[in-house]
Amino acid sequence: MESWPFFNQVTADLTPLNAKKVAVKFDVFKIGGLIPIKAPGRARGELEITYLDEELRVSRGDKGNLFILTMVDPSYRVPT
């Protein structure tokens, strides 16, 4: 989720490809955190992780986008 002033969100499935790269398949985009839009089937990509620690992840997408993500809730675990 983006922070102020946009608050856009995305849900996606991440599949590890190797120790530094994941495949991304987008499911839903949420505009302004309110308007859900189903992602088209072609909404796929890859992220290469360039830095990772307990609180921060820096990744570059296959289209050149830079993503800097922070951990909001370290106790959260993805249900399996």
One Martini backbone bead per residue (centre of mass of N, CA, C, O) as a GRO file, in nm:
protein
   80
    1MET     BB    1   0.096   0.036   0.023
    2GLU     BB    2   0.049   0.350  -0.009
    3SER     BB    3   0.098   0.662   0.087
    4TRP     BB    4   0.073   0.961   0.125
    5PRO     BB    5  -0.179   1.069  -0.102
    6PHE     BB    6  -0.287   0.783  -0.232
    7PHE     BB    7  -0.345   0.470  -0.125
    8ASN     BB    8  -0.256   0.252  -0.297
    9GLN     BB    9  -0.316  -0.092  -0.406
   10VAL     BB   10  -0.188  -0.441  -0.394
   11THR     BB   11  -0.239  -0.770  -0.510
   12ALA     BB   12  -0.016  -1.064  -0.493
   13ASP     BB   13   0.175  -1.318  -0.635
   14LEU     BB   14   0.464  -1.485  -0.503
   15THR     BB   15   0.749  -1.642  -0.675
   16PRO     BB   16   1.020  -1.804  -0.632
   17LEU     BB   17   1.326  -1.830  -0.833
   18ASN     BB   18   1.536  -1.721  -0.620
   19ALA     BB   19   1.725  -1.552  -0.383
   20LYS     BB   20   1.662  -1.257  -0.575
   21LYS     BB   21   1.384  -1.368  -0.713
   22VAL     BB   22   1.046  -1.277  -0.825
   23ALA     BB   23   0.734  -1.360  -0.915
   24VAL     BB   24   0.456  -1.160  -1.050
   25LYS     BB   25   0.094  -1.173  -0.975
   26PHE     BB   26  -0.165  -0.984  -1.030
   27ASP     BB   27  -0.498  -0.921  -0.895
   28VAL     BB   28  -0.540  -0.632  -0.731
   29PHE     BB   29  -0.647  -0.301  -0.763
   30LYS     BB   30  -0.639   0.001  -0.551
   31ILE     BB   31  -0.797   0.302  -0.563
   32GLY     BB   32  -0.753   0.488  -0.287
   33GLY     BB   33  -0.847   0.218  -0.123
   34LEU     BB   34  -1.153   0.166  -0.282
   35ILE     BB   35  -1.108   0.083  -0.595
   36PRO     BB   36  -1.156  -0.209  -0.750
   37ILE     BB   37  -0.923  -0.385  -0.982
   38LYS     BB   38  -0.888  -0.623  -1.197
   39ALA     BB   39  -0.637  -0.796  -1.312
   40PRO     BB   40  -0.487  -0.877  -1.577
   41GLY     BB   41  -0.323  -1.155  -1.699
   42ARG     BB   42  -0.064  -0.965  -1.792
   43ALA     BB   43  -0.007  -0.895  -1.480
   44ARG     BB   44   0.334  -0.922  -1.489
   45GLY     BB   45   0.650  -1.010  -1.317
   46GLU     BB   46   0.963  -0.891  -1.170
   47LEU     BB   47   1.177  -0.918  -0.875
   48GLU     BB   48   1.474  -0.766  -0.757
   49ILE     BB   49   1.664  -0.814  -0.478
   50THR     BB   50   1.896  -0.573  -0.325
   51TYR     BB   51   1.753  -0.546  -0.031
   52LEU     BB   52   1.752  -0.707   0.307
   53ASP     BB   53   1.557  -0.694   0.607
   54GLU     BB   54   1.343  -0.673   0.878
   55GLU     BB   55   1.227  -0.365   0.754
   56LEU     BB   56   1.364  -0.383   0.454
   57ARG     BB   57   1.292  -0.345   0.092
   58VAL     BB   58   1.479  -0.363  -0.215
   59SER     BB   59   1.348  -0.325  -0.549
   60ARG     BB   60   1.349  -0.435  -0.898
   61GLY     BB   61   1.188  -0.418  -1.180
   62ASP     BB   62   1.152  -0.528  -1.515
   63LYS     BB   63   1.076  -0.201  -1.582
   64GLY     BB   64   1.264  -0.024  -1.354
   65ASN     BB   65   1.132  -0.016  -1.096
   66LEU     BB   66   1.127   0.120  -0.767
   67PHE     BB   67   1.121  -0.053  -0.445
   68ILE     BB   68   1.020   0.060  -0.113
   69LEU     BB   69   0.988  -0.145   0.172
   70THR     BB   70   0.799  -0.168   0.473
   71MET     BB   71   0.746  -0.293   0.784
   72VAL     BB   72   0.452  -0.285   0.972
   73ASP     BB   73   0.407  -0.609   1.067
   74PRO     BB   74   0.614  -0.851   1.202
   75SER     BB   75   0.376  -1.065   1.292
   76TYR     BB   76   0.299  -1.120   1.014
   77ARG     BB   77   0.139  -1.398   0.841
   78VAL     BB   78   0.098  -1.602   0.589
   79PRO     BB   79  -0.136  -1.798   0.499
   80THR     BB   80  -0.138  -2.177   0.440
   0.00000   0.00000   0.00000
